[in-house]
């Protein structure tokens, strides 16, 4: 049965936290834990969700949760899963929630090792496209052109000069058991991928776009809308990798305006028409490759 807002469990496992209004990461964590249930054991590295969820004396997780080292989300998940299994427990999910920096930069080695071993863990990257809780610094998942405190917009260099690292395909290149992309803008798709992953034996990786209104420069009420629009304009896609094959879950017949998506955000307001043209051409090239080689189911 498909999980929707109507049949999502009412139990709360992540609440009372100190996240900013409109935080996409907290939305992803809250709803993923609703799917996984009380027996999920969560591991979170240094990052937004550990910063807002573990505030002594208040713990904002009602299921078991622990902070890992910044680089060690996946390796600690390995230990949690092995330890619980050694105690004879079987009805649990070892799940990690790490930001883009803690996944694509600092934590990529441990994640790669876990995939290589085939550990039975679920790793969820909530991607807000920068190191947000430490001052909005560039990460490996910051998109081209975005203004951050370490990639400022000037006369000669306008924001980040590097493309966004493709963590989904990096995970797939390991021949991982299951990998998927998602966004909090299409929540039903995300929830059902979490449920699917929880039932698969082996290493699972879900990469979910989770906007940060503070870092993106959008109103706090626009989190879901902007997370949906990134898919509709083609700068993010919804896909899965399983059994050696890529599947595109959503193939828009027509993309919405890239310029409209970018100009809504403070981090992109400096972009010129030439910059936006370059971003659009890069999008089109990416989609030509995807459509020529991936299966489409929607």
Buried (B, 14 or more C-beta within 10 A) or exposed (E): EEBEEEEBBEEEBBEEBEBBEBBBBBBBBBBBBBBBBEEBBBBBBBBBBBBBBBEEEEEBBBBBBEBBBBBBBBBBBBBBBBEBEEEEEEEBBBBBBBBBBBBBBBBBEBBBBBBEEBBBBBBBBBBBBBBBBEEBBBBBBBBBBBBBEBBEBEEEEBBBEEBBBBBBEBBBEBEBBBBBBBBBBBBEBBBBBBBBBBEEEBBBBBBBBBBBBBBBBBEEEBBBEBBBBBBBBBBBBBBBBBEEEBBBBBBEEEBBEBBEBBEBBBBBEBBEEEBBEBBBEBBEEBBEEBEEEBEEEE
